[in-house]
C-alpha cells in the first residue's frame, strides 16, 4: 500500500541473475512484468523489490524481497 506516496519504483531479478534490474515506476496496482521467460515455455522464479516514489524522488528503504514462480 503506497499511502501518501505517489507510486513505487520496482526492481526485479530472474533465476541466475545476480544484479537487480530496474523495471520501472508504477502509480497504480497491479504491476505486470511483461518480460518473456529466459527460456521459452518454461516456468521460472523471479524476485521483486519496491520502494516508494514521491513525484520523481525515490524514498525510503527497499521492501522485503518477494519471490514469484511464473507459469508458462
PDB file of N, CA, C, O and CB in Angstrom:
ATOM      1  N   UNK A   1       0.851  -1.177   0.000  1.00  0.00           N
ATOM      2  CA  UNK A   1       0.000   0.000   0.000  1.00  0.00           C
ATOM      3  C   UNK A   1       0.895   1.238   0.000  1.00  0.00           C
ATOM      4  O   UNK A   1       1.777   1.381   0.847  1.00  0.00           O
ATOM      5  CB  UNK A   1      -0.967  -0.001   1.227  1.00  0.00           C
ATOM      6  N   UNK A   2       0.656   2.118  -0.953  1.00  0.00           N
ATOM      7  CA  UNK A   2       1.549   3.263  -1.093  1.00  0.00           C
ATOM      8  C   UNK A   2       1.140   4.461  -0.257  1.00  0.00           C
ATOM      9  O   UNK A   2       1.919   5.404  -0.118  1.00  0.00           O
ATOM     10  CB  UNK A   2       1.622   3.667  -2.521  1.00  0.00           C
ATOM     11  N   UNK A   3      -0.068   4.450   0.305  1.00  0.00           N
ATOM     12  CA  UNK A   3      -0.493   5.521   1.206  1.00  0.00           C
ATOM     13  C   UNK A   3      -0.362   6.905   0.587  1.00  0.00           C
ATOM     14  O   UNK A   3      -0.946   7.179  -0.461  1.00  0.00           O
ATOM     15  CB  UNK A   3       0.306   5.466   2.477  1.00  0.00           C
ATOM     16  N   UNK A   4       0.403   7.775   1.233  1.00  0.00           N
ATOM     17  CA  UNK A   4       0.530   9.161   0.782  1.00  0.00           C
ATOM     18  C   UNK A   4       1.552   9.337  -0.334  1.00  0.00           C
ATOM     19  O   UNK A   4       1.731  10.448  -0.834  1.00  0.00           O
ATOM     20  CB  UNK A   4       0.905  10.038   1.942  1.00  0.00           C
ATOM     21  N   UNK A   5       2.221   8.267  -0.731  1.00  0.00           N
ATOM     22  CA  UNK A   5       3.235   8.345  -1.781  1.00  0.00           C
ATOM     23  C   UNK A   5       2.575   8.276  -3.152  1.00  0.00           C
ATOM     24  O   UNK A   5       1.487   7.721  -3.298  1.00  0.00           O
ATOM     25  CB  UNK A   5       4.272   7.212  -1.626  1.00  0.00           C
ATOM     26  N   UNK A   6       3.242   8.845  -4.160  1.00  0.00           N
ATOM     27  CA  UNK A   6       2.643   8.903  -5.489  1.00  0.00           C
ATOM     28  C   UNK A   6       2.791   7.614  -6.277  1.00  0.00           C
ATOM     29  O   UNK A   6       2.098   7.426  -7.277  1.00  0.00           O
ATOM     30  CB  UNK A   6       3.248  10.023  -6.263  1.00  0.00           C
ATOM     31  N   UNK A   7       3.680   6.721  -5.852  1.00  0.00           N
ATOM     32  CA  UNK A   7       3.871   5.466  -6.559  1.00  0.00           C
ATOM     33  C   UNK A   7       5.014   4.682  -5.972  1.00  0.00           C
ATOM     34  O   UNK A   7       5.462   4.939  -4.854  1.00  0.00           O
ATOM     35  CB  UNK A   7       4.113   5.714  -8.027  1.00  0.00           C
ATOM     36  N   UNK A   8       5.487   3.706  -6.753  1.00  0.00           N
ATOM     37  CA  UNK A   8       6.622   2.887  -6.353  1.00  0.00           C
ATOM     38  C   UNK A   8       7.576   2.733  -7.526  1.00  0.00           C
ATOM     39  O   UNK A   8       7.181   2.855  -8.685  1.00  0.00           O
ATOM     40  CB  UNK A   8       6.155   1.508  -5.844  1.00  0.00           C
ATOM     41  N   UNK A   9       8.827   2.463  -7.211  1.00  0.00           N
ATOM     42  CA  UNK A   9       9.820   2.071  -8.208  1.00  0.00           C
ATOM     43  C   UNK A   9      10.057   0.578  -7.985  1.00  0.00           C
ATOM     44  O   UNK A   9      10.142   0.127  -6.843  1.00  0.00           O
ATOM     45  CB  UNK A   9      11.174   2.920  -8.085  1.00  0.00           C
ATOM     46  N   UNK A  10      10.163  -0.185  -9.068  1.00  0.00           N
ATOM     47  CA  UNK A  10      10.202  -1.642  -8.987  1.00  0.00           C
ATOM     48  C   UNK A  10      11.497  -2.165  -9.601  1.00  0.00           C
ATOM     49  O   UNK A  10      11.916  -1.717 -10.668  1.00  0.00           O
ATOM     50  CB  UNK A  10       8.977  -2.262  -9.696  1.00  0.00           C
ATOM     51  N   UNK A  11      12.119  -3.112  -8.918  1.00  0.00           N
ATOM     52  CA  UNK A  11      13.288  -3.803  -9.441  1.00  0.00           C
ATOM     53  C   UNK A  11      13.028  -5.302  -9.394  1.00  0.00           C
ATOM     54  O   UNK A  11      12.269  -5.783  -8.552  1.00  0.00           O
ATOM     55  CB  UNK A  11      14.569  -3.432  -8.639  1.00  0.00           C
ATOM     56  N   UNK A  12      13.663  -6.038 -10.304  1.00  0.00           N
ATOM     57  CA  UNK A  12      13.474  -7.480 -10.340  1.00  0.00           C
ATOM     58  C   UNK A  12      14.735  -8.224 -10.718  1.00  0.00           C
ATOM     59  O   UNK A  12      15.672  -7.660 -11.282  1.00  0.00           O
ATOM     60  CB  UNK A  12      12.382  -7.828 -11.297  1.00  0.00           C
ATOM     61  N   UNK A  13      14.735  -9.519 -10.391  1.00  0.00           N
ATOM     62  CA  UNK A  13      15.804 -10.443 -10.771  1.00  0.00           C
ATOM     63  C   UNK A  13      15.161 -11.749 -11.198  1.00  0.00           C
ATOM     64  O   UNK A  13      14.178 -12.200 -10.610  1.00  0.00           O
ATOM     65  CB  UNK A  13      16.818 -10.670  -9.596  1.00  0.00           C
ATOM     66  N   UNK A  14      15.731 -12.345 -12.231  1.00  0.00           N
ATOM     67  CA  UNK A  14      15.302 -13.673 -12.645  1.00  0.00           C
ATOM     68  C   UNK A  14      16.361 -14.688 -12.223  1.00  0.00           C
ATOM     69  O   UNK A  14      17.485 -14.313 -11.887  1.00  0.00           O
ATOM     70  CB  UNK A  14      15.057 -13.730 -14.182  1.00  0.00           C
ATOM     71  N   UNK A  15      16.006 -15.962 -12.240  1.00  0.00           N
ATOM     72  CA  UNK A  15      16.930 -17.019 -11.823  1.00  0.00           C
ATOM     73  C   UNK A  15      18.260 -16.869 -12.556  1.00  0.00           C
ATOM     74  O   UNK A  15      18.297 -16.691 -13.774  1.00  0.00           O
ATOM     75  CB  UNK A  15      16.321 -18.420 -12.090  1.00  0.00           C
ATOM     76  N   UNK A  16      19.343 -16.942 -11.798  1.00  0.00           N
ATOM     77  CA  UNK A  16      20.667 -16.844 -12.385  1.00  0.00           C
ATOM     78  C   UNK A  16      21.200 -15.433 -12.488  1.00  0.00           C
ATOM     79  O   UNK A  16      22.386 -15.249 -12.764  1.00  0.00           O
ATOM     80  CB  UNK A  16      20.653 -17.448 -13.721  1.00  0.00           C
ATOM     81  N   UNK A  17      20.369 -14.433 -12.277  1.00  0.00           N
ATOM     82  CA  UNK A  17      20.822 -13.040 -12.321  1.00  0.00           C
ATOM     83  C   UNK A  17      21.289 -12.624 -10.936  1.00  0.00           C
ATOM     84  O   UNK A  17      20.634 -12.915  -9.936  1.00  0.00           O
ATOM     85  CB  UNK A  17      19.692 -12.095 -12.826  1.00  0.00           C
ATOM     86  N   UNK A  18      22.430 -11.941 -10.885  1.00  0.00           N
ATOM     87  CA  UNK A  18      22.939 -11.512  -9.583  1.00  0.00           C
ATOM     88  C   UNK A  18      22.642 -10.041  -9.302  1.00  0.00           C
ATOM     89  O   UNK A  18      22.678  -9.616  -8.148  1.00  0.00           O
ATOM     90  CB  UNK A  18      24.433 -11.755  -9.505  1.00  0.00           C
ATOM     91  N   UNK A  19      22.353  -9.267 -10.335  1.00  0.00           N
ATOM     92  CA  UNK A  19      22.083  -7.838 -10.183  1.00  0.00           C
ATOM     93  C   UNK A  19      20.596  -7.549 -10.357  1.00  0.00           C
ATOM     94  O   UNK A  19      19.902  -8.211 -11.129  1.00  0.00           O
ATOM     95  CB  UNK A  19      22.905  -7.023 -11.196  1.00  0.00           C
ATOM     96  N   UNK A  20      20.128  -6.552  -9.626  1.00  0.00           N
ATOM     97  CA  UNK A  20      18.743  -6.088  -9.766  1.00  0.00           C
ATOM     98  C   UNK A  20      18.612  -5.286 -11.054  1.00  0.00           C
ATOM     99  O   UNK A  20      19.504  -4.512 -11.399  1.00  0.00           O
ATOM    100  CB  UNK A  20      18.311  -5.231  -8.538  1.00  0.00           C
ATOM    101  N   UNK A  21      17.504  -5.468 -11.764  1.00  0.00           N
ATOM    102  CA  UNK A  21      17.181  -4.699 -12.974  1.00  0.00           C
ATOM    103  C   UNK A  21      16.067  -3.714 -12.653  1.00  0.00           C
ATOM    104  O   UNK A  21      15.099  -4.064 -11.977  1.00  0.00           O
ATOM    105  CB  UNK A  21      16.761  -5.641 -14.147  1.00  0.00           C
ATOM    106  N   UNK A  22      16.201  -2.488 -13.134  1.00  0.00           N
ATOM    107  CA  UNK A  22      15.132  -1.508 -12.981  1.00  0.00           C
ATOM    108  C   UNK A  22      14.004  -1.881 -13.935  1.00  0.00           C
ATOM    109  O   UNK A  22      14.209  -1.967 -15.146  1.00  0.00           O
ATOM    110  CB  UNK A  22      15.645  -0.054 -13.254  1.00  0.00           C
ATOM    111  N   UNK A  23      12.809  -2.103 -13.381  1.00  0.00           N
ATOM    112  CA  UNK A  23      11.664  -2.483 -14.191  1.00  0.00           C
ATOM    113  C   UNK A  23      10.734  -1.312 -14.470  1.00  0.00           C
ATOM    114  O   UNK A  23       9.901  -1.378 -15.374  1.00  0.00           O
ATOM    115  CB  UNK A  23      10.902  -3.585 -13.513  1.00  0.00           C
ATOM    116  N   UNK A  24      10.871  -0.256 -13.708  1.00  0.00           N
ATOM    117  CA  UNK A  24      10.055   0.912 -13.973  1.00  0.00           C
ATOM    118  C   UNK A  24       9.423   1.488 -12.729  1.00  0.00           C
ATOM    119  O   UNK A  24       9.725   1.101 -11.600  1.00  0.00           O
ATOM    120  CB  UNK A  24       8.997   0.575 -14.953  1.00  0.00           C
ATOM    121  N   UNK A  25       8.538   2.422 -12.980  1.00  0.00           N
ATOM    122  CA  UNK A  25       7.796   3.101 -11.918  1.00  0.00           C
ATOM    123  C   UNK A  25       6.329   2.827 -12.157  1.00  0.00           C
ATOM    124  O   UNK A  25       5.883   2.731 -13.300  1.00  0.00           O
ATOM    125  CB  UNK A  25       8.093   4.645 -11.884  1.00  0.00           C
ATOM    126  N   UNK A  26       5.578   2.703 -11.073  1.00  0.00           N
ATOM    127  CA  UNK A  26       4.168   2.377 -11.208  1.00  0.00           C
ATOM    128  C   UNK A  26       3.363   3.202 -10.215  1.00  0.00           C
ATOM    129  O   UNK A  26       3.728   3.311  -9.044  1.00  0.00           O
ATOM    130  CB  UNK A  26       3.926   0.868 -10.991  1.00  0.00           C
ATOM    131  N   UNK A  27       2.277   3.774 -10.686  1.00  0.00           N
ATOM    132  CA  UNK A  27       1.414   4.590  -9.838  1.00  0.00           C
ATOM    133  C   UNK A  27       0.109   3.894  -9.472  1.00  0.00           C
ATOM    134  O   UNK A  27      -0.606   4.345  -8.577  1.00  0.00           O
ATOM    135  CB  UNK A  27       1.112   5.892 -10.525  1.00  0.00           C
ATOM    136  N   UNK A  28      -0.208   2.793 -10.162  1.00  0.00           N
ATOM    137  CA  UNK A  28      -1.479   2.114  -9.931  1.00  0.00           C
ATOM    138  C   UNK A  28      -1.261   0.608  -9.911  1.00  0.00           C
ATOM    139  O   UNK A  28      -0.477   0.076 -10.697  1.00  0.00           O
ATOM    140  CB  UNK A  28      -2.513   2.499 -11.011  1.00  0.00           C
ATOM    141  N   UNK A  29      -1.949  -0.063  -9.022  1.00  0.00           N
ATOM    142  CA  UNK A  29      -1.902  -1.510  -8.924  1.00  0.00           C
ATOM    143  C   UNK A  29      -2.833  -2.116  -9.965  1.00  0.00           C
ATOM    144  O   UNK A  29      -3.863  -1.515 -10.269  1.00  0.00           O
ATOM    145  CB  UNK A  29      -2.284  -1.979  -7.505  1.00  0.00           C
ATOM    146  N   UNK A  30      -2.520  -3.261 -10.513  1.00  0.00           N
ATOM    147  CA  UNK A  30      -1.349  -4.086 -10.266  1.00  0.00           C
ATOM    148  C   UNK A  30      -0.211  -3.745 -11.228  1.00  0.00           C
ATOM    149  O   UNK A  30      -0.434  -3.141 -12.277  1.00  0.00           O
ATOM    150  CB  UNK A  30      -1.711  -5.559 -10.385  1.00  0.00           C
ATOM    151  N   UNK A  31       1.001  -4.134 -10.861  1.00  0.00           N
ATOM    152  CA  UNK A  31       2.138  -4.040 -11.769  1.00  0.00           C
ATOM    153  C   UNK A  31       2.237  -5.372 -12.502  1.00  0.00           C
ATOM    154  O   UNK A  31       2.141  -6.429 -11.878  1.00  0.00           O
ATOM    155  CB  UNK A  31       3.476  -3.699 -11.000  1.00  0.00           C
ATOM    156  N   UNK A  32       2.428  -5.333 -13.816  1.00  0.00           N
ATOM    157  CA  UNK A  32       2.562  -6.547 -14.620  1.00  0.00           C
ATOM    158  C   UNK A  32       3.953  -6.571 -15.237  1.00  0.00           C
ATOM    159  O   UNK A  32       4.331  -5.659 -15.974  1.00  0.00           O
ATOM    160  CB  UNK A  32       1.460  -6.619 -15.725  1.00  0.00           C
ATOM    161  N   UNK A  33       4.704  -7.612 -14.934  1.00  0.00           N
ATOM    162  CA  UNK A  33       6.030  -7.815 -15.519  1.00  0.00           C
ATOM    163  C   UNK A  33       5.843  -8.505 -16.856  1.00  0.00           C
ATOM    164  O   UNK A  33       5.553  -9.701 -16.900  1.00  0.00           O
ATOM    165  CB  UNK A  33       6.961  -8.653 -14.572  1.00  0.00           C
ATOM    166  N   UNK A  34       6.004  -7.777 -17.938  1.00  0.00           N
ATOM    167  CA  UNK A  34       5.742  -8.300 -19.271  1.00  0.00           C
ATOM    168  C   UNK A  34       6.937  -8.965 -19.932  1.00  0.00           C
ATOM    169  O   UNK A  34       6.863  -9.330 -21.105  1.00  0.00           O
ATOM    170  CB  UNK A  34       5.263  -7.207 -20.137  1.00  0.00           C
ATOM    171  N   UNK A  35       8.040  -9.131 -19.204  1.00  0.00           N
ATOM    172  CA  UNK A  35       9.213  -9.757 -19.805  1.00  0.00           C
ATOM    173  C   UNK A  35       8.945 -11.236 -20.078  1.00  0.00           C
ATOM    174  O   UNK A  35       8.338 -11.917 -19.251  1.00  0.00           O
ATOM    175  CB  UNK A  35      10.442  -9.594 -18.890  1.00  0.00           C
ATOM    176  N   UNK A  36       9.392 -11.738 -21.233  1.00  0.00           N
ATOM    177  CA  UNK A  36       9.236 -13.167 -21.501  1.00  0.00           C
ATOM    178  C   UNK A  36      10.186 -13.981 -20.627  1.00  0.00           C
ATOM    179  O   UNK A  36      11.161 -13.439 -20.108  1.00  0.00           O
ATOM    180  CB  UNK A  36       9.488 -13.469 -22.991  1.00  0.00           C
ATOM    181  N   UNK A  37       9.913 -15.274 -20.459  1.00  0.00           N
ATOM    182  CA  UNK A  37      10.838 -16.111 -19.692  1.00  0.00           C
ATOM    183  C   UNK A  37      12.203 -16.192 -20.385  1.00  0.00           C
ATOM    184  O   UNK A  37      12.304 -16.032 -21.601  1.00  0.00           O
ATOM    185  CB  UNK A  37      10.251 -17.527 -19.503  1.00  0.00           C
ATOM    186  N   UNK A  38      13.241 -16.440 -19.594  1.00  0.00           N
ATOM    187  CA  UNK A  38      14.582 -16.571 -20.164  1.00  0.00           C
ATOM    188  C   UNK A  38      14.653 -17.749 -21.121  1.00  0.00           C
ATOM    189  O   UNK A  38      15.343 -17.681 -22.138  1.00  0.00           O
ATOM    190  CB  UNK A  38      15.623 -16.733 -19.056  1.00  0.00           C
ATOM    191  N   UNK A  39      13.944 -18.832 -20.802  1.00  0.00           N
ATOM    192  CA  UNK A  39      13.841 -19.987 -21.690  1.00  0.00           C
ATOM    193  C   UNK A  39      12.371 -20.156 -22.042  1.00  0.00           C
ATOM    194  O   UNK A  39      11.546 -20.437 -21.173  1.00  0.00           O
ATOM    195  CB  UNK A  39      14.427 -21.291 -21.024  1.00  0.00           C
ATOM    196  N   UNK A  40      12.047 -19.984 -23.317  1.00  0.00           N
ATOM    197  CA  UNK A  40      10.651 -20.019 -23.762  1.00  0.00           C
ATOM    198  C   UNK A  40       9.955 -21.301 -23.316  1.00  0.00           C
ATOM    199  O   UNK A  40      10.521 -22.391 -23.397  1.00  0.00           O
ATOM    200  CB  UNK A  40      10.576 -19.889 -25.286  1.00  0.00           C
ATOM    201  N   UNK A  41       8.715 -21.152 -22.843  1.00  0.00           N
ATOM    202  CA  UNK A  41       7.885 -22.289 -22.485  1.00  0.00           C
ATOM    203  C   UNK A  41       8.184 -22.914 -21.134  1.00  0.00           C
ATOM    204  O   UNK A  41       7.641 -23.972 -20.814  1.00  0.00           O
ATOM    205  CB  UNK A  41       8.015 -23.312 -23.512  1.00  0.00           C
ATOM    206  N   UNK A  42       9.038 -22.281 -20.329  1.00  0.00           N
ATOM    207  CA  UNK A  42       9.360 -22.840 -19.014  1.00  0.00           C
ATOM    208  C   UNK A  42       8.975 -21.863 -17.918  1.00  0.00           C
ATOM    209  O   UNK A  42       8.922 -20.652 -18.133  1.00  0.00           O
ATOM    210  CB  UNK A  42      10.857 -23.185 -18.917  1.00  0.00           C
ATOM    211  N   UNK A  43       8.705 -22.412 -16.735  1.00  0.00           N
ATOM    212  CA  UNK A  43       8.449 -21.546 -15.588  1.00  0.00           C
ATOM    213  C   UNK A  43       9.791 -21.101 -15.022  1.00  0.00           C
ATOM    214  O   UNK A  43      10.822 -21.725 -15.272  1.00  0.00           O
ATOM    215  CB  UNK A  43       7.590 -22.276 -14.501  1.00  0.00           C
ATOM    216  N   UNK A  44       9.764 -20.022 -14.260  1.00  0.00           N
ATOM    217  CA  UNK A  44      10.987 -19.535 -13.629  1.00  0.00           C
ATOM    218  C   UNK A  44      10.624 -18.774 -12.369  1.00  0.00           C
ATOM    219  O   UNK A  44       9.501 -18.295 -12.214  1.00  0.00           O
ATOM    220  CB  UNK A  44      11.800 -18.638 -14.596  1.00  0.00           C
ATOM    221  N   UNK A  45      11.592 -18.671 -11.474  1.00  0.00           N
ATOM    222  CA  UNK A  45      11.400 -17.909 -10.255  1.00  0.00           C
ATOM    223  C   UNK A  45      11.933 -16.497 -10.473  1.00  0.00           C
ATOM    224  O   UNK A  45      13.052 -16.307 -10.950  1.00  0.00           O
ATOM    225  CB  UNK A  45      12.103 -18.594  -9.051  1.00  0.00           C
ATOM    226  N   UNK A  46      11.122 -15.525 -10.119  1.00  0.00           N
ATOM    227  CA  UNK A  46      11.517 -14.121 -10.212  1.00  0.00           C
ATOM    228  C   UNK A  46      11.418 -13.498  -8.827  1.00  0.00           C
ATOM    229  O   UNK A  46      10.558 -13.861  -8.024  1.00  0.00           O
ATOM    230  CB  UNK A  46      10.628 -13.347 -11.238  1.00  0.00           C
ATOM    231  N   UNK A  47      12.308 -12.559  -8.566  1.00  0.00           N
ATOM    232  CA  UNK A  47      12.279 -11.831  -7.303  1.00  0.00           C
ATOM    233  C   UNK A  47      12.018 -10.362  -7.595  1.00  0.00           C
ATOM    234  O   UNK A  47      12.470  -9.816  -8.601  1.00  0.00           O
ATOM    235  CB  UNK A  47      13.609 -12.016  -6.514  1.00  0.00           C
ATOM    236  N   UNK A  48      11.274  -9.737  -6.685  1.00  0.00           N
ATOM    237  CA  UNK A  48      10.930  -8.324  -6.839  1.00  0.00           C
ATOM    238  C   UNK A  48      11.147  -7.584  -5.533  1.00  0.00           C
ATOM    239  O   UNK A  48      11.025  -8.154  -4.448  1.00  0.00           O
ATOM    240  CB  UNK A  48       9.474  -8.163  -7.305  1.00  0.00           C
ATOM    241  N   UNK A  49      11.473  -6.304  -5.655  1.00  0.00           N
ATOM    242  CA  UNK A  49      11.504  -5.399  -4.505  1.00  0.00           C
ATOM    243  C   UNK A  49      11.042  -4.034  -4.984  1.00  0.00           C
ATOM    244  O   UNK A  49      11.167  -3.697  -6.162  1.00  0.00           O
ATOM    245  CB  UNK A  49      12.939  -5.322  -3.860  1.00  0.00           C
ATOM    246  N   UNK A  50      10.510  -3.258  -4.059  1.00  0.00           N
ATOM    247  CA  UNK A  50       9.985  -1.937  -4.387  1.00  0.00           C
ATOM    248  C   UNK A  50      10.364  -0.947  -3.299  1.00  0.00           C
ATOM    249  O   UNK A  50      10.684  -1.316  -2.169  1.00  0.00           O
ATOM    250  CB  UNK A  50       8.454  -1.983  -4.567  1.00  0.00           C
ATOM    251  N   UNK A  51      10.317   0.315  -3.677  1.00  0.00           N
ATOM    252  CA  UNK A  51      10.367   1.371  -2.667  1.00  0.00           C
ATOM    253  C   UNK A  51       9.527   2.530  -3.166  1.00  0.00           C
ATOM    254  O   UNK A  51       9.208   2.638  -4.350  1.00  0.00           O
ATOM    255  CB  UNK A  51      11.838   1.825  -2.376  1.00  0.00           C
ATOM    256  N   UNK A  52       9.180   3.392  -2.221  1.00  0.00           N
ATOM    257  CA  UNK A  52       8.240   4.465  -2.517  1.00  0.00           C
ATOM    258  C   UNK A  52       8.818   5.504  -3.462  1.00  0.00           C
ATOM    259  O   UNK A  52      10.030   5.686  -3.577  1.00  0.00           O
ATOM    260  CB  UNK A  52       7.804   5.131  -1.244  1.00  0.00           C
ATOM    261  N   UNK A  53       7.895   6.173  -4.128  1.00  0.00           N
ATOM    262  CA  UNK A  53       8.214   7.239  -5.063  1.00  0.00           C
ATOM    263  C   UNK A  53       7.361   8.445  -4.691  1.00  0.00           C
ATOM    264  O   UNK A  53       6.137   8.341  -4.612  1.00  0.00           O
ATOM    265  CB  UNK A  53       7.967   6.798  -6.549  1.00  0.00           C
ATOM    266  N   UNK A  54       7.991   9.569  -4.465  1.00  0.00           N
ATOM    267  CA  UNK A  54       7.300  10.834  -4.258  1.00  0.00           C
ATOM    268  C   UNK A  54       7.655  11.733  -5.420  1.00  0.00           C
ATOM    269  O   UNK A  54       8.758  12.273  -5.500  1.00  0.00           O
ATOM    270  CB  UNK A  54       7.680  11.492  -2.889  1.00  0.00           C
ATOM    271  N   UNK A  55       6.690  11.884  -6.325  1.00  0.00           N
ATOM    272  CA  UNK A  55       6.923  12.562  -7.604  1.00  0.00           C
ATOM    273  C   UNK A  55       8.055  11.825  -8.306  1.00  0.00           C
ATOM    274  O   UNK A  55       7.863  10.662  -8.662  1.00  0.00           O
ATOM    275  CB  UNK A  55       7.271  14.094  -7.404  1.00  0.00           C
ATOM    276  N   UNK A  56       9.217  12.422  -8.528  1.00  0.00           N
ATOM    277  CA  UNK A  56      10.319  11.732  -9.203  1.00  0.00           C
ATOM    278  C   UNK A  56      11.407  11.261  -8.239  1.00  0.00           C
ATOM    279  O   UNK A  56      12.467  10.814  -8.678  1.00  0.00           O
ATOM    280  CB  UNK A  56      10.930  12.642 -10.244  1.00  0.00           C
ATOM    281  N   UNK A  57      11.163  11.352  -6.949  1.00  0.00           N
ATOM    282  CA  UNK A  57      12.189  11.030  -5.961  1.00  0.00           C
ATOM    283  C   UNK A  57      11.914   9.699  -5.287  1.00  0.00           C
ATOM    284  O   UNK A  57      10.829   9.486  -4.747  1.00  0.00           O
ATOM    285  CB  UNK A  57      12.279  12.128  -4.916  1.00  0.00           C
ATOM    286  N   UNK A  58      12.905   8.787  -5.315  1.00  0.00           N
ATOM    287  CA  UNK A  58      12.802   7.529  -4.599  1.00  0.00           C
ATOM    288  C   UNK A  58      13.049   7.799  -3.126  1.00  0.00           C
ATOM    289  O   UNK A  58      14.004   8.488  -2.766  1.00  0.00           O
ATOM    290  CB  UNK A  58      13.803   6.476  -5.153  1.00  0.00           C
ATOM    291  N   UNK A  59      12.191   7.257  -2.276  1.00  0.00           N
ATOM    292  CA  UNK A  59      12.310   7.496  -0.834  1.00  0.00           C
ATOM    293  C   UNK A  59      12.164   6.192  -0.065  1.00  0.00           C
ATOM    294  O   UNK A  59      11.526   5.245  -0.525  1.00  0.00           O
ATOM    295  CB  UNK A  59      11.253   8.513  -0.360  1.00  0.00           C
ATOM    296  N   UNK A  60      12.769   6.168   1.114  1.00  0.00           N
ATOM    297  CA  UNK A  60      12.635   5.024   1.995  1.00  0.00           C
ATOM    298  C   UNK A  60      13.545   3.877   1.628  1.00  0.00           C
ATOM    299  O   UNK A  60      14.333   3.939   0.685  1.00  0.00           O
ATOM    300  CB  UNK A  60      11.235   4.557   1.998  1.00  0.00           C
ATOM    301  N   UNK A  61      13.404   2.828   2.412  1.00  0.00           N
ATOM    302  CA  UNK A  61      14.200   1.613   2.221  1.00  0.00           C
ATOM    303  C   UNK A  61      13.508   0.697   1.216  1.00  0.00           C
ATOM    304  O   UNK A  61      12.311   0.826   0.962  1.00  0.00           O
ATOM    305  CB  UNK A  61      14.417   0.874   3.572  1.00  0.00           C
ATOM    306  N   UNK A  62      14.278  -0.229   0.650  1.00  0.00           N
ATOM    307  CA  UNK A  62      13.691  -1.237  -0.226  1.00  0.00           C
ATOM    308  C   UNK A  62      12.791  -2.147   0.594  1.00  0.00           C
ATOM    309  O   UNK A  62      13.062  -2.410   1.766  1.00  0.00           O
ATOM    310  CB  UNK A  62      14.789  -2.056  -0.949  1.00  0.00           C
ATOM    311  N   UNK A  63      11.735  -2.621  -0.019  1.00  0.00           N
ATOM    312  CA  UNK A  63      10.820  -3.557   0.627  1.00  0.00           C
ATOM    313  C   UNK A  63      11.508  -4.906   0.830  1.00  0.00           C
ATOM    314  O   UNK A  63      12.609  -5.139   0.331  1.00  0.00           O
ATOM    315  CB  UNK A  63       9.532  -3.728  -0.212  1.00  0.00           C
ATOM    316  N   UNK A  64      10.847  -5.777   1.563  1.00  0.00           N
ATOM    317  CA  UNK A  64      11.289  -7.164   1.602  1.00  0.00           C
ATOM    318  C   UNK A  64      11.210  -7.718   0.180  1.00  0.00           C
ATOM    319  O   UNK A  64      10.411  -7.249  -0.630  1.00  0.00           O
ATOM    320  CB  UNK A  64      10.420  -8.016   2.598  1.00  0.00           C
ATOM    321  N   UNK A  65      12.029  -8.700  -0.114  1.00  0.00           N
ATOM    322  CA  UNK A  65      12.027  -9.335  -1.432  1.00  0.00           C
ATOM    323  C   UNK A  65      10.892 -10.358  -1.492  1.00  0.00           C
ATOM    324  O   UNK A  65      10.697 -11.149  -0.569  1.00  0.00           O
ATOM    325  CB  UNK A  65      13.404 -10.014  -1.730  1.00  0.00           C
ATOM    326  N   UNK A  66      10.149 -10.321  -2.600  1.00  0.00           N
ATOM    327  CA  UNK A  66       9.060 -11.276  -2.844  1.00  0.00           C
ATOM    328  C   UNK A  66       9.459 -12.154  -4.011  1.00  0.00           C
ATOM    329  O   UNK A  66       9.887 -11.655  -5.052  1.00  0.00           O
ATOM    330  CB  UNK A  66       7.699 -10.546  -3.129  1.00  0.00           C
ATOM    331  N   UNK A  67       9.318 -13.469  -3.841  1.00  0.00           N
ATOM    332  CA  UNK A  67       9.625 -14.420  -4.906  1.00  0.00           C
ATOM    333  C   UNK A  67       8.331 -14.929  -5.518  1.00  0.00           C
ATOM    334  O   UNK A  67       7.362 -15.212  -4.814  1.00  0.00           O
ATOM    335  CB  UNK A  67      10.476 -15.597  -4.372  1.00  0.00           C
ATOM    336  N   UNK A  68       8.334 -15.041  -6.854  1.00  0.00           N
ATOM    337  CA  UNK A  68       7.155 -15.493  -7.595  1.00  0.00           C
ATOM    338  C   UNK A  68       7.607 -16.527  -8.621  1.00  0.00           C
ATOM    339  O   UNK A  68       8.634 -16.346  -9.276  1.00  0.00           O
ATOM    340  CB  UNK A  68       6.418 -14.290  -8.290  1.00  0.00           C
ATOM    341  N   UNK A  69       6.844 -17.612  -8.764  1.00  0.00           N
ATOM    342  CA  UNK A  69       7.127 -18.604  -9.795  1.00  0.00           C
ATOM    343  C   UNK A  69       6.147 -18.356 -10.929  1.00  0.00           C
ATOM    344  O   UNK A  69       4.934 -18.358 -10.722  1.00  0.00           O
ATOM    345  CB  UNK A  69       7.013 -20.077  -9.242  1.00  0.00           C
ATOM    346  N   UNK A  70       6.678 -18.140 -12.135  1.00  0.00           N
ATOM    347  CA  UNK A  70       5.825 -17.899 -13.294  1.00  0.00           C
ATOM    348  C   UNK A  70       5.329 -19.246 -13.857  1.00  0.00           C
ATOM    349  O   UNK A  70       5.936 -20.292 -13.626  1.00  0.00           O
ATOM    350  CB  UNK A  70       6.597 -17.089 -14.388  1.00  0.00           C
ATOM    351  N   UNK A  71       4.229 -19.190 -14.590  1.00  0.00           N
ATOM    352  CA  UNK A  71       3.665 -20.378 -15.232  1.00  0.00           C
ATOM    353  C   UNK A  71       3.725 -20.134 -16.731  1.00  0.00           C
ATOM    354  O   UNK A  71       3.266 -19.097 -17.210  1.00  0.00           O
ATOM    355  CB  UNK A  71       2.184 -20.668 -14.747  1.00  0.00           C
ATOM    356  N   UNK A  72       4.297 -21.097 -17.490  1.00  0.00           N
ATOM    357  CA  UNK A  72       4.418 -20.882 -18.942  1.00  0.00           C
ATOM    358  C   UNK A  72       3.078 -20.887 -19.651  1.00  0.00           C
ATOM    359  O   UNK A  72       3.023 -20.720 -20.869  1.00  0.00           O
ATOM    360  CB  UNK A  72       5.305 -21.941 -19.551  1.00  0.00           C
TER     361      UNK A  72
END
